[in-house]
Amino acid sequence: MAPKAKADALVQKSPAEFFAENKNIAGFDNPGKCLYTTIRELVENALDAAESIGELPAIEITIEEVSKARLNRIRGVEQHDRLDEQLYQDFETEEAKKKRLAKEAREQEKLKKLIEKHGEGSKEAEAKRKELAAAAGAAKPGAAMRGNLFYKVTVKDNGAGMPHKDIPNMLGRVLSGTKYGVKQTRGKFGLGAKMALIWSKMTTGLPFEIISATPRSSSRSHYRLDIDIHKNEPAIHLEELLPNPDGWHGSSLSLTIEGSWSSYRSYILRYLRQIAVITPYAQFAFTYKAEDDKNSVFVGFRRRTDVMPDPPALTKHHPSSVDLELIKRLLRATAAKTLTAFLQKEFDRVDRSLAARVVEEMQAGVEGDMSPKDLDEKQIVRLHQLLHEIRFGDPSGKHLSPAGEYNLRLGVMKELGPDLIATHQGDVRVFEGHAFIVEAAVSVGGKNVKPGINVHRYANRIPLLFEGGSDVITKTALRRINWSAYKINQATDQVGVFVSIVSTKIPFKGAGKEYIGDDVVEMVAAVKAAIQGCCLQLKSKIMRAIAAREQKQRKKTLSKYIPDVANAIYSVLERMAGTAAGDGAAAGAGGGGEEAGPAAKRRRTEGAGVGPRGGLRDERGLLPAVAAREVTAATLASRLSEYVERIDTDMALEYQVQQGLAAGEAKAPLYLMPLSGRHAHGPEVHTSTCVVKLLTGYT
Ligand SMILES: Nc1ncnc2c1ncn2[C@@H]1O[C@H](COP(=O)(O)OP(=O)(O)OP(=O)(O)O)[C@@H](O)[C@H]1O
């Protein structure tokens, strides 16, 4: 008989337990990704903290390798000598070892042959070498473990710091933070730093080390704290106040975690490079301290501007964005005494008269001067329905803080140095009652840019590096833009597409904040419009560049033939000059063969006048000058070169004029000089925007 199934026991989990068990939801997938996400969360907190007090961010990021032996010393664990080697993952039998070594020898032989065939340093040899290095690592027992090491991660900022008493809850309680309001911030969920702490707890067991000071504080808070995952509560190991003699403000947060620098190094550096693009007013100093110093890395991203965008402002909930629960929460928390005042005070775009009209519409005994706390369940439901049915004005978007076209352009120029760049900032748009702005930059060329469309995504000025395939920005750039219409070759041009979305609500898919879904139609349209705005500007630049290139090529081609043409013409002229009296055939050939005979010869030899720009012929005619060696092949070549040069300038000018006319603006040089009493002026030309006085001379 089958055993009787036991009813599943009821278990309750704290939010900390939930996220510890499902850490991939928050971007903590594997040790390498955990190292990356830890840095990301701490850097974004640092930027938010500096910008919140209008301070130009200066952020130091340090990753320090911690060997297992050192970690054990820190944790007070004694050195462990193995008793039974066979128990361990990295144990290898003699036979397996022999097999592995034989295989490695065979592969080395193949590499030798490739070097003989293609040469040392060739693409083929290098590819094989890489393959061997990867295979050698993976083939050894226990390899899966070996890439992962332990790292002490420290991020220090010059931001707002944290109030002493709030630090344990801010950093030791999952889902607690100061960024839940309707405001554009990099952080949102009150989760990131705590996830890093949970990861640290799961892998090294070491606590958070925090030093923080608020502006003008005479002391620095020093905490060593941990999180009780079961209770979702901070566990404080050390709490002290240190003196702050130099008035420093900011925070320094340290964690020791397991990670994999080797596999996520490129992501970490790419992330920093991209955050430097969108935040050129910030300064980042990144140090990787390896146990073996020759593997250490330092990368600095200097501040390129002191112009910081206006900080985002806290705004009110838009009526169409609230759900039933939120309305109840607002009703419970409000200080407003009347329902009309409640609507006016708690919601965006609701003034006194609109609030009164909404109350009127609620009917069923609801009065404007009743206390909002007296609304019963049915009345609240009615209010919720009305807030979603009534047409309210759109949020203004003034509370948002886009990077700005200036910063975006500067950042791209600084990091990529492209040949061409265009930027565009879209209008404020709205989805689900939240304002958003999309900005874009599209660049062509530059250093380290691969051929094709290279998409860089930003949300609330955070670079998004993962899950690009599903993101609204990637999908729009790759599928919804007809690049060839803008003279851009999608496959071969080195195109950088930078799109930044800022909003009080970014529709991220998941708490890891890695990508924005492609299902918000308003966002799809705004992203497309922003990219197209850049492309339109680029198109005219590209067409101008193509015309200039073609012109250069034309000039090069013409110039190439000048020596041959000059020699050919000159040899004809020489013959004509030497045999002018009787060589009708030669003269006919030299004149193109369409006119022959003595009269035509006379016209040619006597010349048809002087060229308008001081040509080759003088009053005696060309042939006597040739006969006297006053005109040589070199003279002809030099005159032809001048002509090609002049045609080039004329064409360029004509092109410029046409371009100007095409763009609806005729261009002419304008000279400005200060007027003095000595200047006499004659007639005046009045236009809609200015008066032009024509100078007639000095008095
Ligand atoms: N470097 C810092 N300076 C000042 N305050 C900080 C700093 N780091 C964290 N905080 C405070 O701690 C809170 C919690 O941070 P945490 O990273 O856990 O979540 P968050 O940034 O609010 O949201 P998210 O999970 O989306 O990143 C923040 O809201 C902020 O108030």
PDBQT file of the ligand as one rigid body, heavy atoms in Angstrom, charges set to zero:
ROOT
HETATM    1  N1  LIG A 701      25.678  55.398  -0.563  1.00  0.00    +0.000 N 
HETATM    2  C1  LIG A 701      24.528  55.757   0.018  1.00  0.00    +0.000 A 
HETATM    3  N2  LIG A 701      24.367  57.015   0.477  1.00  0.00    +0.000 NA
HETATM    4  C2  LIG A 701      23.211  57.389   1.058  1.00  0.00    +0.000 A 
HETATM    5  N3  LIG A 701      22.163  56.568   1.255  1.00  0.00    +0.000 NA
HETATM    6  C3  LIG A 701      22.264  55.300   0.812  1.00  0.00    +0.000 A 
HETATM    7  C4  LIG A 701      23.455  54.835   0.191  1.00  0.00    +0.000 A 
HETATM    8  N4  LIG A 701      23.268  53.523  -0.103  1.00  0.00    +0.000 NA
HETATM    9  C5  LIG A 701      22.023  53.213   0.306  1.00  0.00    +0.000 A 
HETATM   10  N5  LIG A 701      21.422  54.268   0.862  1.00  0.00    +0.000 N 
HETATM   11  C6  LIG A 701      20.071  54.320   1.437  1.00  0.00    +0.000 C 
HETATM   12  O1  LIG A 701      19.668  52.995   1.683  1.00  0.00    +0.000 OA
HETATM   13  C7  LIG A 701      18.417  52.735   1.043  1.00  0.00    +0.000 C 
HETATM   14  C8  LIG A 701      18.355  51.300   0.607  1.00  0.00    +0.000 C 
HETATM   15  O2  LIG A 701      19.267  51.064  -0.467  1.00  0.00    +0.000 OA
HETATM   16  P1  LIG A 701      19.047  49.808  -1.415  1.00  0.00    +0.000 P 
HETATM   17  O3  LIG A 701      20.164  49.716  -2.351  1.00  0.00    +0.000 OA
HETATM   18  O4  LIG A 701      18.812  48.605  -0.570  1.00  0.00    +0.000 OA
HETATM   19  O5  LIG A 701      17.682  50.096  -2.160  1.00  0.00    +0.000 OA
HETATM   20  P2  LIG A 701      17.280  51.290  -3.124  1.00  0.00    +0.000 P 
HETATM   21  O6  LIG A 701      18.484  51.930  -3.676  1.00  0.00    +0.000 OA
HETATM   22  O7  LIG A 701      16.335  52.176  -2.359  1.00  0.00    +0.000 OA
HETATM   23  O8  LIG A 701      16.435  50.537  -4.236  1.00  0.00    +0.000 OA
HETATM   24  P3  LIG A 701      16.907  49.407  -5.279  1.00  0.00    +0.000 P 
HETATM   25  O9  LIG A 701      16.673  48.101  -4.655  1.00  0.00    +0.000 OA
HETATM   26  O10 LIG A 701      16.014  49.612  -6.451  1.00  0.00    +0.000 OA
HETATM   27  O11 LIG A 701      18.333  49.660  -5.575  1.00  0.00    +0.000 OA
HETATM   28  C9  LIG A 701      18.343  53.722  -0.079  1.00  0.00    +0.000 C 
HETATM   29  O12 LIG A 701      16.981  53.995  -0.404  1.00  0.00    +0.000 OA
HETATM   30  C10 LIG A 701      19.065  54.932   0.491  1.00  0.00    +0.000 C 
HETATM   31  O13 LIG A 701      18.185  55.715   1.253  1.00  0.00    +0.000 OA
ENDROOT
TORSDOF 0
